[in-house]
């Protein structure tokens, strides 16, 4: 299941690169590496930022999470060669599109797992 999610996240990054101007992924290999690094960053750094920005997140009713996610994407683009983000606006748009894709794929995976 973990490998499936990794593959889906890499495909999601490829879709985002096609849909959002200012995001580019040079190859599927770059998308796989970016998805892996993004998962590691989300597991380590993101929760600290969410905790530190909790008051702001409460005031914005959770919408500030998209800003934190955009910052995580920008961090990954700084580390992974072949995954480029040109602006914060592009990263914020990408964070929203990734959330939508994740929402849909999680719905399908949950339905598939429940059917088994």
HUFENCOR-V30418 format. One record per residue. SS is DSSP state (~ for helix, > for strand, _ for the rest). BURIAL is 1 if it has 24 or more other ideal C-beta (glycine too) atoms within 12 Angstrom, else 0. D_FIRST is the distance of its C-alpha to the first C-alpha in Angstrom with 2 decimals. Layout:
ss=SS burial=BURIAL d_first=D_FIRST
ss=SS burial=BURIAL d_first=D_FIRST
//
This chain:
ss=_ burial=0 d_first=0.00
ss=~ burial=0 d_first=3.81
ss=~ burial=0 d_first=5.48
ss=~ burial=0 d_first=5.05
ss=~ burial=0 d_first=6.32
ss=~ burial=0 d_first=8.68
ss=~ burial=0 d_first=9.91
ss=~ burial=1 d_first=10.51
ss=~ burial=1 d_first=12.29
ss=~ burial=1 d_first=14.30
ss=~ burial=1 d_first=15.30
ss=~ burial=1 d_first=16.24
ss=~ burial=1 d_first=18.45
ss=~ burial=1 d_first=20.04
ss=~ burial=1 d_first=20.82
ss=~ burial=1 d_first=22.27
ss=~ burial=1 d_first=24.38
ss=~ burial=0 d_first=25.82
ss=~ burial=0 d_first=26.54
ss=_ burial=1 d_first=27.73
ss=_ burial=0 d_first=30.89
ss=_ burial=0 d_first=30.92
ss=> burial=1 d_first=27.33
ss=> burial=1 d_first=26.89
ss=> burial=1 d_first=24.18
ss=_ burial=0 d_first=25.93
ss=_ burial=0 d_first=23.23
ss=~ burial=0 d_first=19.60
ss=~ burial=0 d_first=19.58
ss=~ burial=1 d_first=20.99
ss=~ burial=1 d_first=18.33
ss=~ burial=1 d_first=15.56
ss=~ burial=1 d_first=17.71
ss=~ burial=1 d_first=18.48
ss=~ burial=1 d_first=14.91
ss=~ burial=1 d_first=14.33
ss=~ burial=1 d_first=17.72
ss=~ burial=1 d_first=17.28
ss=~ burial=1 d_first=14.27
ss=~ burial=0 d_first=16.53
ss=~ burial=1 d_first=19.51
ss=~ burial=1 d_first=17.97
ss=~ burial=0 d_first=17.04
ss=~ burial=0 d_first=20.57
ss=~ burial=1 d_first=23.22
ss=~ burial=1 d_first=22.23
ss=~ burial=0 d_first=22.53
ss=~ burial=0 d_first=25.97
ss=~ burial=0 d_first=27.12
ss=~ burial=1 d_first=26.00
ss=~ burial=0 d_first=27.97
ss=~ burial=0 d_first=30.94
ss=_ burial=0 d_first=31.09
ss=~ burial=0 d_first=30.63
ss=~ burial=0 d_first=34.22
ss=~ burial=0 d_first=33.90
ss=~ burial=0 d_first=30.61
ss=~ burial=0 d_first=32.39
ss=~ burial=0 d_first=35.37
ss=_ burial=0 d_first=33.35
ss=_ burial=0 d_first=31.28
ss=_ burial=0 d_first=28.02
ss=_ burial=0 d_first=28.75
ss=~ burial=0 d_first=29.30
ss=~ burial=1 d_first=25.54
ss=~ burial=1 d_first=25.53
ss=~ burial=1 d_first=28.09
ss=~ burial=1 d_first=26.02
ss=~ burial=1 d_first=23.01
ss=~ burial=1 d_first=25.54
ss=~ burial=1 d_first=26.80
ss=~ burial=1 d_first=23.38
ss=~ burial=1 d_first=23.09
ss=~ burial=1 d_first=26.63
ss=~ burial=1 d_first=25.91
ss=~ burial=1 d_first=23.07
ss=~ burial=1 d_first=25.45
ss=~ burial=0 d_first=28.07
ss=~ burial=0 d_first=25.98
ss=_ burial=1 d_first=24.15
ss=_ burial=0 d_first=26.59
ss=_ burial=1 d_first=26.03
ss=> burial=1 d_first=24.58
ss=> burial=1 d_first=27.66
ss=> burial=1 d_first=28.57
ss=_ burial=0 d_first=32.29
ss=_ burial=0 d_first=32.88
ss=~ burial=0 d_first=31.71
ss=~ burial=0 d_first=32.14
ss=~ burial=1 d_first=29.72
ss=~ burial=1 d_first=27.16
ss=~ burial=1 d_first=27.75
ss=~ burial=1 d_first=27.42
ss=~ burial=1 d_first=24.20
ss=~ burial=1 d_first=22.82
ss=~ burial=1 d_first=23.82
ss=~ burial=1 d_first=22.41
ss=~ burial=1 d_first=19.01
ss=~ burial=1 d_first=19.15
ss=~ burial=0 d_first=20.04
ss=~ burial=1 d_first=17.29
ss=~ burial=1 d_first=14.71
ss=~ burial=0 d_first=16.55
ss=~ burial=0 d_first=16.41
ss=~ burial=0 d_first=12.78
ss=~ burial=0 d_first=11.84
ss=~ burial=0 d_first=14.49
ss=~ burial=0 d_first=13.21
ss=~ burial=0 d_first=9.61
ss=~ burial=0 d_first=11.51
ss=~ burial=0 d_first=14.01
ss=~ burial=0 d_first=11.83
ss=~ burial=0 d_first=10.26
ss=~ burial=0 d_first=13.92
ss=~ burial=0 d_first=15.30
ss=_ burial=0 d_first=13.67
//
